[in-house]
């Protein structure tokens, strides 16, 4: 994950660097102004962005990133909330009061990590791609696989289930049976030896994989729901 910080206050930039270093992130992109960020226009996964800066404001930076379809997740932070309505956007995922605290940084890094994991692009036979977020499960069909989507339709792809498993094991998918690879975010619950999915389908879990599937699903649920918004969230 590439994380950026944009602030014209050197003390706050240094505090961010200290917190990120404590969380194990030492390779980060630092911008001392909105102008510098716009000039360099890096491909960031997550940007901590001050709303009020001399020159180009954080709101103007956000608007430009949206115009360019840059798809960078943004967390605004500020001492003021009067311009809050202008800060909302498709990729704005949070607002923080100053001073920043370590738990705030950790919360939003975890949130973006999960989003990136769930939005992996799957390449189709025609060269187009679809976000893994829209795939509920993948079903083996001899030399082909069926990608079952959230819109109740499916896509046929000339690719084996094993190939998909190798590609998606780090992106929230789990093998539950020799015929099924399931997206963890679309599992509602496990009923005995079946997974119950968001589209209502019940898929059988292989007996040899049952314990492993239950453990992985439980870990996923804890990761998804254990983080509470930090105290300085607006």
C-alpha positions in Angstrom: 0.0 0.0 0.0 1.3 3.4 -0.9 0.3 6.1 1.6 0.6 9.8 1.1 0.4 12.8 3.5 -0.3 16.3 2.3 0.1 19.1 4.8 1.9 22.5 4.8 2.6 22.2 8.6 6.0 20.4 9.1 5.2 19.5 12.7 2.1 17.6 11.7 3.9 15.9 8.8 6.6 14.7 11.2 4.0 13.4 13.6 2.4 11.4 10.8 5.8 9.9 9.8 6.4 8.9 13.4 3.0 7.2 13.7 3.3 5.4 10.3 6.8 4.2 11.2 5.4 2.8 14.4 2.9 0.9 12.3 5.6 -0.4 10.0 5.2 2.0 7.1 8.5 3.7 6.3 8.0 4.2 2.5 5.5 7.0 2.3 4.9 10.0 0.0 5.2 13.4 1.6 3.7 16.6 0.1 4.2 20.0 1.7 1.5 21.6 -0.3 -1.5 20.9 -2.6 0.5 22.3 -5.5 3.3 19.8 -4.9 0.9 16.9 -4.9 -0.9 18.0 -8.0 2.4 18.5 -9.8 3.6 15.0 -9.0 0.2 13.3 -9.2 1.4 9.9 -7.7 -0.8 6.8 -7.7 -1.6 6.6 -4.0 -3.8 4.0 -2.3 -4.5 6.2 0.7 -4.0 10.0 1.2 -4.2 11.8 4.6 -5.1 15.3 3.5 -5.3 18.6 5.4 -8.4 20.6 4.4 -6.9 24.1 5.0 -3.5 24.8 3.4 -1.9 27.9 2.0 -2.5 28.0 -1.8 -4.5 25.0 -3.1 -6.8 23.6 -0.5 -7.4 20.0 0.4 -10.9 20.3 -1.1 -9.4 21.4 -4.5 -6.9 18.5 -4.4 -9.8 16.1 -3.8 -11.8 17.6 -6.7 -8.9 17.3 -9.1 -8.2 13.7 -8.1 -11.9 12.9 -8.8 -11.7 14.7 -12.2 -8.7 12.5 -13.1 -10.5 9.4 -11.8 -7.4 8.7 -9.7 -9.3 6.4 -7.3 -7.2 7.4 -4.2 -8.9 6.9 -0.9 -8.8 10.1 1.1 -9.0 10.9 4.8 -9.4 14.6 5.6 -8.2 16.1 8.8 -8.9 19.5 10.1 -9.4 21.8 13.1 -12.5 23.3 11.5 -15.7 21.7 10.2 -17.4 24.6 8.4 -16.4 23.4 5.0 -17.3 19.8 5.6 -20.1 19.6 2.9 -17.5 20.3 0.2 -15.3 17.5 1.4 -17.6 14.6 0.5 -16.7 12.4 -2.4 -16.7 8.9 -3.8 -13.3 8.1 -2.4 -13.5 10.1 0.8 -13.7 7.6 3.6 -13.2 9.6 6.7 -12.7 12.9 8.6 -10.5 13.5 11.6 -10.1 16.3 14.1 -6.6 17.5 14.9 -4.5 16.5 16.7 -4.1 13.1 15.0 -3.8 10.0 17.2 -2.2 6.7 16.4 -5.4 4.7 16.5 -6.9 7.0 13.8 -4.1 6.2 11.4 -4.3 2.5 12.1 -8.1 2.4 11.7 -8.1 3.9 8.2 -5.1 1.9 7.0 -6.9 -1.3 8.0 -10.1 0.0 6.3 -8.3 0.7 3.0 -6.4 -2.6 3.2 -9.7 -4.4 3.3 -11.1 -2.3 0.5 -8.1 -3.0 -1.7 -8.3 -6.7 -1.0 -12.0 -6.8 -2.0 -11.6 -4.8 -5.2 -9.1 -6.9 -7.1 -9.6 -6.7 -10.9 -10.4 -10.1 -12.5 -9.4 -10.2 -16.2 -12.0 -11.8 -18.5 -11.6 -13.7 -21.8 -12.5 -10.6 -23.8 -9.8 -8.5 -22.1 -12.3 -6.6 -19.9 -12.1 -6.8 -16.2 -14.6 -6.9 -13.3 -13.9 -6.1 -9.6 -13.7 -9.1 -7.4 -16.1 -7.3 -5.1 -19.0 -8.2 -7.5 -18.1 -11.9 -7.6 -19.9 -14.0 -5.0 -18.3 -17.3 -5.9 -16.5 -19.1 -8.7 -17.7 -22.5 -9.8 -15.6 -25.1 -11.7 -17.1 -26.4 -15.0 -14.5 -28.7 -16.6 -12.0 -26.5 -18.5 -14.1 -23.4 -17.7 -15.3 -21.6 -14.6 -18.5 -19.7 -13.9 -18.2 -16.4 -12.1 -21.4 -15.8 -10.2 -22.1 -12.1 -9.8 -24.1 -10.0 -7.4 -26.6 -9.2 -10.1 -27.6 -12.9 -10.3 -25.9 -13.4 -13.6 -22.7 -15.4 -14.3 -19.7 -15.0 -16.6 -18.0 -18.0 -18.3 -14.2 -17.8 -18.3 -11.8 -20.3 -19.8 -9.7 -20.6 -16.7 -9.4 -23.4 -14.1 -10.6 -23.1 -10.5 -7.0 -23.9 -9.5 -5.7 -20.9 -11.4 -8.3 -18.6 -9.8 -7.4 -20.0 -6.4 -3.7 -19.2 -6.9 -4.6 -15.7 -8.1 -7.2 -14.8 -5.5 -6.0 -16.5 -2.3 -4.7 -13.1 -1.0 -7.8 -11.2 -2.1 -10.5 -12.6 0.1 -11.4 -15.8 -1.6 -11.3 -19.3 -0.1 -11.6 -22.7 -1.6 -14.4 -24.7 0.2 -14.8 -27.6 -2.2 -13.0 -28.8 -5.4 -15.9 -27.1 -7.3 -16.2 -23.8 -5.4 -14.0 -20.8 -4.6 -16.0 -18.3 -2.5 -15.6 -14.6 -1.8 -15.5 -14.3 2.0 -17.3 -11.0 2.1 -20.3 -12.7 0.5 -20.6 -15.5 3.1 -23.5 -14.8 5.5 -22.8 -17.7 7.8 -21.8 -21.3 7.9 -24.5 -23.9 8.6 -23.1 -27.2 9.6 -21.2 -28.2 6.4 -22.6 -25.5 4.1 -21.8 -21.9 3.4 -24.9 -19.6 3.0 -24.2 -16.8 0.6 -25.6 -13.3 0.1 -27.5 -14.4 -3.0 -29.2 -17.2 -1.0 -27.2 -20.1 -2.4 -26.0 -22.9 -0.1 -22.7 -24.5 -1.1 -21.4 -27.7 0.3 -18.0 -27.5 2.2 -15.7 -30.5 1.7 -15.3 -32.5 4.9 -11.5 -32.2 4.8 -11.7 -28.4 4.5 -14.5 -27.8 7.0 -12.3 -26.8 10.0 -10.1 -24.7 7.9 -13.0 -22.8 6.3 -14.6 -22.1 9.6 -11.3 -20.8 11.1 -10.6 -18.5 8.1 -14.2 -17.2 8.1 -14.0 -16.5 11.8 -10.7 -14.6 11.4 -12.2 -12.6 8.5 -15.2 -11.6 10.6 -13.0 -10.4 13.4 -10.8 -8.4 11.0 -13.9 -6.8 9.4 -15.7 -5.9 12.6 -13.2 -5.5 15.4 -12.0 -2.0 14.5 -14.1 0.8 15.9 -13.9 4.4 14.7 -11.3 6.4 16.6 -12.4 9.0 19.2 -11.4 11.9 17.0 -13.5 10.9 14.0 -15.8 13.6 12.8 
